[in-house]
Amino acid sequence: MSTEDEDLTEKIWQGDKNAIKETRKKAKRLREKSLFLDAHAVMLSAYISFFKQQNIITKCFWLTSMSYHAFVIYKYHDKLNYSQINVLISFLLKLKLGRNLFFPKQTNILADKSLYLTENSKTALPSEKALILSTKALVILVTKSGTTDKVKELIHEAIGYEALILTYENSLQGYRQFVRVLRKVGEMYGLMNDTNNQIKYLKKARDLALGNAQTTDQANKIQSLLTELGVED
């Protein structure tokens, strides 16, 4: 990753509003290199990261843009790598009425493919494998396409990468990916009405965000979730 890309990643993780403008420049550079799917994926990912911060008018505009990028990515779903698929799944998980997804079948198929590609990759990092496993667990949970035992099995497998991420991988990006995993696990336990584990993993996510992951913005967002549960420490 270039220094420029590292700086942009840092701004996104810290919630810097200028990151969207810089992401558009990055997407332009990728298109100039004919890396069109990468360009759509980075734009969709950035829009997802900052969507909640926007006012209602901007959200309407962004939703149109996000849908466009997602449509193009899905059109070439057979050519995607697991990271691009995971960005697409993140968007599809937001398209729901209540707790019902608009595209449950497609989301499940994509989650299965992402998991398959990760398991058969020689370059996938432990943090990436953990993130894909937690995503598959969440897809099963929200689409009701499997049992809670299966969800917990995938969660356990994802959390099992913790030691490798914190020691062998030992990178800022790896720590931050695992913050996402821990937060997702906490939220899943919330959906399963297991408040104790919900709080446990949200606290672990917050503490890692404040520690090795060095992302105060994410820590504050996670603390907001804990505050809603009556947890301040």
C-alpha positions in Angstrom: 0.0 0.0 0.0 1.4 3.4 -1.0 1.9 6.2 1.6 -1.0 8.1 -0.1 -3.3 5.1 0.2 -2.3 4.7 3.8 -3.1 8.3 4.5 -6.5 7.9 2.9 -7.2 4.8 4.9 -6.3 6.6 8.1 -8.6 9.4 7.3 -11.5 7.0 6.7 -10.9 5.2 10.0 -10.7 8.5 11.9 -13.9 9.8 10.3 -12.2 12.7 8.3 -14.9 14.3 6.1 -12.3 15.1 3.4 -11.8 11.3 2.9 -14.7 11.1 0.4 -13.1 13.7 -1.9 -9.8 12.0 -1.8 -11.4 8.6 -2.4 -12.9 10.0 -5.6 -9.4 10.9 -6.7 -8.2 7.4 -5.8 -11.0 5.9 -7.8 -10.1 8.0 -10.8 -6.5 6.8 -10.6 -7.7 3.2 -10.5 -9.9 3.8 -13.5 -7.0 5.2 -15.4 -5.2 1.9 -14.7 -8.3 0.0 -16.0 -9.0 -1.3 -12.4 -12.6 -0.5 -12.8 -14.0 -3.0 -10.2 -11.5 -1.7 -7.6 -12.6 1.8 -8.3 -16.3 1.0 -7.7 -15.4 -1.0 -4.6 -13.4 1.8 -2.9 -16.1 4.3 -3.6 -18.9 2.0 -2.3 -16.8 1.3 0.8 -16.2 5.0 1.5 -19.9 5.9 1.0 -20.8 3.1 3.5 -18.3 4.4 6.1 -19.7 8.0 6.0 -23.4 7.4 5.2 -24.8 7.8 8.7 -23.1 11.2 9.1 -25.0 12.8 6.2 -28.2 14.8 6.2 -31.3 13.5 4.6 -30.7 15.2 1.2 -27.1 14.0 1.0 -28.2 10.5 2.0 -30.7 10.4 -0.9 -27.9 11.4 -3.4 -25.4 9.0 -1.8 -27.9 6.1 -1.9 -28.3 6.6 -5.6 -24.5 6.6 -6.1 -24.1 3.6 -3.8 -26.7 1.7 -5.7 -24.9 2.4 -9.0 -21.5 1.2 -7.7 -23.1 -1.9 -6.1 -25.0 -2.7 -9.4 -21.8 -2.5 -11.4 -19.9 -4.7 -8.9 -22.7 -7.3 -8.7 -22.9 -7.4 -12.5 -19.3 -8.8 -12.5 -19.7 -10.9 -9.4 -18.0 -13.8 -11.0 -14.8 -11.7 -11.3 -14.7 -10.3 -7.8 -12.1 -11.1 -5.1 -13.2 -11.7 -1.5 -12.6 -8.1 -0.4 -14.7 -6.7 -3.2 -17.5 -9.1 -2.4 -17.4 -8.2 1.3 -17.9 -4.5 0.4 -20.9 -5.5 -1.7 -22.3 -7.6 1.1 -21.9 -4.7 3.5 -24.1 -2.6 1.2 -26.7 -5.4 0.7 -27.0 -5.9 4.5 -28.2 -2.2 4.7 -31.0 -2.8 2.1 -33.7 -4.0 4.4 -37.3 -3.4 5.6 -37.2 -3.9 9.3 -35.1 -7.0 9.7 -35.9 -8.4 6.3 -33.2 -8.0 3.5 -34.4 -7.1 0.0 -31.9 -9.6 -1.5 -31.4 -12.5 0.9 -30.7 -15.2 -1.6 -28.1 -13.1 -3.5 -26.5 -12.0 -0.2 -26.1 -15.6 0.9 -24.6 -16.7 -2.4 -22.1 -13.9 -2.2 -21.2 -14.7 1.4 -20.6 -18.3 0.5 -18.4 -17.3 -2.4 -16.4 -14.9 -0.3 -15.8 -17.6 2.3 -14.8 -20.1 -0.4 -12.3 -17.6 -1.9 -10.8 -16.8 1.5 -10.4 -20.4 2.5 -8.6 -21.2 -0.7 -6.4 -18.1 -0.8 -2.7 -18.4 -0.1 -2.5 -14.6 0.7 -5.5 -14.0 2.8 -4.5 -12.6 6.2 -5.9 -13.9 9.5 -7.8 -10.6 10.0 -9.4 -11.0 6.5 -10.4 -14.5 7.3 -11.9 -13.5 10.6 -13.9 -10.7 8.9 -15.3 -12.9 6.2 -16.3 -15.6 8.7 -18.1 -13.0 10.9 -19.8 -11.6 7.8 -21.1 -15.0 6.8 -22.4 -15.5 10.3 -24.3 -12.2 10.2 -25.8 -13.1 6.8 -27.1 -16.4 8.1 -28.5 -14.6 11.2 -30.3 -11.8 9.4 -31.6 -14.0 6.5 -32.6 -16.9 8.8 -30.8 -19.3 6.5 -29.3 -21.4 9.2 -29.4 -22.2 12.9 -28.1 -20.0 15.7 -25.7 -22.9 16.5 -24.2 -22.4 13.0 -23.9 -18.7 13.6 -22.1 -19.3 16.9 -19.8 -21.8 15.3 -18.7 -19.2 12.7 -18.3 -16.6 15.4 -16.1 -19.0 17.4 -14.0 -19.7 14.3 -13.7 -15.9 13.6 -12.7 -15.1 17.1 -10.2 -18.0 17.0 -8.0 -15.9 14.8 -7.4 -13.3 17.6 -4.0 -14.6 18.7 -2.7 -14.7 15.1 -4.0 -11.2 14.4 -2.5 -9.7 17.6 0.9 -11.5 17.4 1.7 -13.0 13.9 0.0 -10.4 11.8 0.7 -7.5 14.2 -0.3 -4.7 11.9 -2.5 -1.6 12.3 -4.8 -2.7 9.5 -5.1 -6.1 11.1 -6.0 -4.6 14.4 -8.6 -2.4 12.8 -10.1 -5.3 10.8 -10.5 -7.2 14.1 -12.2 -4.2 15.7 -14.8 -4.6 13.0 -15.0 -8.3 13.7 -15.5 -7.8 17.4 -18.1 -5.1 16.9 -20.0 -7.3 14.5 -19.9 -10.3 16.9 -21.2 -8.0 19.7 -24.0 -6.9 17.5 -24.9 -10.4 16.5 -25.1 -11.5 20.1 -27.5 -8.6 20.6 -29.7 -9.9 17.8 -29.6 -13.3 19.6 -30.7 -11.6 22.8 -27.5 -12.5 24.6 -26.8 -9.2 26.3 -23.8 -10.5 28.3 -21.8 -11.5 25.2 -23.0 -8.5 23.4 -21.5 -6.2 26.0 -18.4 -8.4 26.3 -17.4 -8.2 22.6 -18.4 -4.5 22.2 -16.1 -3.7 25.1 -13.3 -5.7 23.5 -13.9 -3.9 20.2 -13.8 -0.5 22.0 -10.7 -1.3 24.0 -8.8 -2.5 20.9 -9.9 0.6 19.0 -8.6 2.8 21.7 -5.4 0.7 22.0 -3.5 -1.0 19.2 -6.0 -0.1 16.5 -5.6 3.7 17.2 -9.0 4.7 16.0 -10.8 7.1 18.4 -13.7 7.6 15.9 -14.5 3.9 15.9 -14.1 3.7 19.7 -16.6 6.5 20.1 -19.1 4.8 17.9 -18.8 1.6 19.8 -19.1 3.4 23.1 -22.4 4.9 21.9 -23.7 1.4 21.4 -22.5 0.4 24.9 -24.1 3.6 26.4 -27.4 2.5 24.9 -27.0 -0.7 26.9 -26.2 1.3 30.1 -22.5 0.6 30.0 -20.1 3.5 30.7 -16.9 1.9 31.9 
